[in-house]
């Protein structure tokens, strides 16, 4: 009799534990799916940020080249006019 009660208790415990375990598994599965979606979104954003970085780097390099060109033009213009200063004529009051 005692063996039958022990087996009955074990079976009842197992039957009660299974739905709880499956419920926990379902919640874990849902969380995993949400996390996978978040990871996919972050990877997409990371790719976009990488593309933005590349285009900004290219723009920066182009602007640096243009800046250097303009600086050299400015230096050449300053050197052409720096030697000769126009004579100023002062008006004297009489």
Secondary structure, DSSP 8 states (H G I E B T S, - for coil): -HHHHHHHHHHHHHHHHHHHHHHHHHHHHHHHHHHHHHHHHHHHHHHHHHHHHHHHHHHHHHHHHHHHHHHHHHHHHHHHHSS-----------
